Amino acid sequence: MVTDRVTFTVAPRQELRTTEGWVPAVHAAGTMLAWTHTRKLCRERMTIVAGYEFGYFVGATCADGTVGKNYVSLVVNEESFASRYAECLTKATGLYARLEAVTRPSGFLERDIPGFRVRVVSSYLADALRQYVGGDAHHMRQRFPRVVLRDIGTFEGFLDGYVEGDGFRHKKWDGRTVVSANVPFLQELALIIGARFTPRPKGTASALVITDRWQARGTFTAELHSLEPVESTWVEVRDVRLRRAGGTKPFTLYSYRLDPHPGFLVNGHLARQAR
């Protein structure tokens, strides 16, 4: 069996899970198989809790955070911002987060400036954040994380965290402004809060104004989205090659069944006992 991920060997009658149901391996050419990264099944999982702290954590990460392969981090100048981020991260995920004093280069000042970093190592959390923003956590390609629309408290937390990183509060009237070059992200946010939004010419950052009275517009609608990342996907079967048993050396082909769940993984591909 040759799939998008690996090449593996099974009996011709071994049943594999496809988008159309269970299919014998010999007839699986051109189908899509259920697949998961087997190593990730052994990693530590956490209980992610929705609420203001979760929203703040996601918003701040979307604005100023970095999502790596197996870590999430935030590096900012303000100690108070980093402290709030660490506190919200811990309350939302249970992971211990602490502040570290760091320095980073400033192109404007042409010297290193002091800052603070919050960093936690967790591939599970990193995968969750990538899923929230559509698969790519890069600030210019990330999508609006609709997972923060679970309730008004979570969304308010998101706004506070996002504005803390990419915005500012006005001094003379009750409102805030966020600035970003990710136009689709701001367009979706504007629809949720019922605000007018006009993108600036390509290549320059656009601004979205968020009045403190935005809830009076009645445009917010709660949505239920899973907080846990989806750890399985579908992969295409590229080729099925029959291999006949040869030689004089005898062999035994075993078939077994698991109880109470009959399914098991073969190189990450979901299978079950042949009927």
C-alpha positions in Angstrom: 0.0 0.0 0.0 1.5 3.3 -1.1 -0.2 6.4 0.5 0.6 10.1 0.8 2.4 9.3 4.0 4.2 5.9 4.0 4.4 2.6 2.2 3.2 -0.4 4.3 2.3 -4.1 3.8 -1.0 -5.7 4.8 -3.0 -8.8 3.7 -5.2 -8.3 0.6 -8.4 -8.9 2.7 -7.3 -6.5 5.5 -10.1 -3.9 5.9 -9.0 -0.3 5.9 -11.2 2.7 6.8 -12.0 4.9 3.9 -14.3 7.9 3.3 -16.8 5.3 1.9 -16.6 2.8 4.8 -14.5 -0.3 5.4 -12.8 -1.6 2.2 -10.4 -4.6 1.7 -6.9 -3.4 1.0 -6.8 -5.0 -2.4 -9.7 -2.7 -3.5 -8.4 0.5 -1.9 -6.6 2.1 -4.8 -7.6 5.7 -5.3 -9.5 5.9 -2.0 -8.9 8.1 1.0 -7.8 6.4 4.2 -8.1 7.6 7.8 -4.6 8.4 9.1 -3.1 9.8 12.2 0.5 10.6 13.4 1.1 7.7 15.7 3.9 9.4 17.7 1.5 12.2 18.6 -0.9 9.7 20.3 1.7 9.3 23.1 2.1 13.0 23.9 0.7 14.7 27.0 -2.8 16.2 26.5 -4.3 19.0 28.5 -7.8 20.1 29.2 -8.3 23.5 27.4 -10.9 25.6 29.2 -13.0 28.2 27.4 -13.6 31.6 28.9 -12.0 35.1 29.1 -8.5 33.8 29.8 -8.6 31.4 26.9 -9.8 34.2 24.6 -7.1 36.6 25.8 -4.4 33.9 25.3 -5.6 33.3 21.7 -5.9 37.0 20.9 -2.5 37.9 22.2 -1.0 34.9 20.3 -2.6 36.0 17.1 -1.2 39.5 17.5 2.3 39.0 18.9 2.8 35.3 19.5 4.8 32.6 17.7 3.5 29.1 17.2 6.4 26.7 16.5 6.4 23.0 15.8 6.1 22.0 19.4 6.0 25.3 21.4 4.1 28.6 21.8 5.9 31.8 22.8 5.3 35.5 23.2 8.1 38.1 23.3 7.1 41.7 24.1 8.5 44.9 25.7 6.0 45.3 28.5 6.3 43.2 31.6 2.6 43.7 32.4 1.5 42.3 29.0 3.8 39.3 29.3 2.6 38.7 32.9 -1.1 38.7 31.9 -0.4 36.4 28.9 1.4 33.9 31.2 -1.5 34.0 33.7 -4.2 33.5 31.1 -2.2 30.7 29.3 -1.9 28.8 32.6 -5.6 29.3 33.5 -6.8 28.2 30.1 -4.5 25.2 29.6 -3.0 24.2 33.0 0.5 24.6 31.6 3.0 26.3 33.8 4.2 29.6 32.1 6.7 32.0 33.5 8.4 35.2 32.4 12.0 35.4 31.2 13.9 38.6 30.8 15.4 38.7 27.3 16.9 41.2 24.9 16.1 41.6 21.2 17.5 43.8 18.4 15.6 47.0 17.4 16.0 48.1 13.8 14.6 51.6 14.7 16.9 52.2 17.7 19.8 50.2 16.2 20.5 48.5 19.5 19.3 45.7 21.6 16.4 46.5 23.9 15.1 44.6 26.9 11.9 42.6 26.8 10.1 39.6 28.3 9.4 36.2 27.0 6.7 33.6 27.8 7.3 30.2 26.3 5.7 26.8 26.8 6.7 23.5 25.1 3.6 21.6 23.9 3.1 20.1 20.5 -0.5 19.5 21.4 -1.2 23.2 22.2 0.8 24.3 19.1 -1.4 22.0 16.9 -4.5 23.4 18.6 -3.6 27.0 17.8 -2.7 26.2 14.2 -6.1 24.5 13.9 -7.9 27.6 15.4 -6.4 29.9 12.7 -6.8 27.6 9.7 -3.6 25.6 9.7 -1.0 28.4 9.2 -0.2 30.5 12.2 1.9 33.1 10.3 0.5 36.5 11.2 -0.1 37.4 7.5 -1.8 34.1 6.6 -3.7 33.2 9.8 -7.5 33.2 9.6 -9.8 34.6 12.3 -10.0 32.0 15.1 -13.8 31.4 15.3 -13.2 29.2 18.3 -13.3 32.4 20.4 -17.0 32.9 19.5 -18.2 30.3 22.0 -19.5 33.1 24.3 -19.3 36.8 24.8 -16.8 36.4 27.7 -14.4 34.4 25.5 -14.7 36.9 22.7 -14.1 39.9 25.0 -11.0 38.2 26.2 -9.9 37.8 22.6 -10.4 41.5 21.9 -8.4 42.5 24.9 -5.5 40.2 24.1 -5.5 41.2 20.4 -5.7 44.9 21.0 -2.9 44.6 23.7 -0.6 43.2 21.0 -1.7 45.0 17.8 -3.7 47.9 18.9 -4.2 50.8 21.3 -6.9 52.5 23.4 -8.0 56.0 22.5 -7.6 58.6 25.2 -10.4 61.0 24.2 -13.3 58.6 23.5 -14.4 55.1 24.5 -12.9 52.9 21.9 -9.8 51.0 20.6 -8.1 50.5 17.2 -6.2 47.5 15.9 -3.7 47.7 13.1 -2.8 44.8 10.8 -1.8 44.0 7.2 -3.9 40.8 7.3 -7.0 42.3 5.6 -9.1 39.1 5.6 -8.6 38.7 9.3 -9.8 42.3 10.0 -12.7 41.9 7.6 -14.0 38.9 9.4 -13.6 40.6 12.8 -15.4 43.7 11.5 -18.4 41.6 10.5 -18.6 40.1 14.0 -18.6 43.5 15.8 -20.7 45.2 13.1 -18.1 47.8 12.3 -17.2 49.5 9.0 -13.9 48.5 7.6 -12.1 49.9 4.6 -8.7 48.3 3.7 -5.9 50.5 2.8 -3.9 50.1 -0.4 -2.0 46.8 -0.8 1.3 46.8 1.1 0.2 49.1 4.0 -1.4 48.2 7.3 -5.1 48.7 7.7 -6.9 49.9 10.9 -10.1 48.7 12.4 -11.9 50.8 15.1 -13.7 48.9 17.9 -16.0 51.1 19.9 -16.8 50.0 23.5 -20.5 50.0 22.6 -20.1 47.5 19.8 -22.3 44.9 21.6 -25.4 47.2 21.3 -25.3 46.5 17.5 -26.5 43.0 18.2 -24.2 41.4 15.6 -22.5 38.9 17.8 -23.7 35.3 17.4 -22.2 32.5 19.6 -20.7 29.5 17.7 -19.7 26.2 19.2 -16.3 24.9 18.0 -14.1 22.2 19.4 -11.2 23.3 21.6 -9.2 20.1 21.1 -7.2 19.7 17.9 -8.3 17.1 15.4 -5.5 14.5 15.4 -6.6 12.5 12.3 -6.9 13.3 8.7 -7.4 11.6 5.3 -4.6 10.4 3.0 -4.9 9.2 -0.6 -3.9 5.7 -1.6 -1.5 6.2 -4.5 -0.9 2.6 -5.5 -1.8 -1.0 -4.4 0.8 -3.6 -5.3 0.2 -7.3 -4.9 3.2 -9.2 -3.5 3.0 -13.0 -3.7 4.6 -15.1 -1.0 7.6 -16.9 -2.4 10.5 -19.0 -1.3 10.5 -22.2 0.7 10.5 -20.6 4.1 7.1 -21.1 5.8 5.2 -18.2 7.4 2.1 -17.6 9.4 -0.5 -14.9 8.8 -2.2 -13.8 12.0 -5.6 -12.2 12.3 -6.7 -10.7 15.6 -9.6 -8.6 17.1 -9.4 -6.0 19.8 -12.3 -5.7 22.3 -14.3 -3.6 22.8 -12.9 -1.4 20.0 -12.0 -3.5 17.0 -10.0 -0.9 15.2 -6.2 -0.5 15.3 -3.5 1.4 13.4 -1.2 0.1 10.7 1.5 2.7 10.2 -1.0 5.2 11.3 -3.8 4.0 9.0 -7.0 2.9 10.6 -7.7 -0.9 10.1 -9.9 -3.6 11.6 -10.1 -7.4 11.4 -11.2 -8.8 8.1 -14.7 -10.2 8.1 
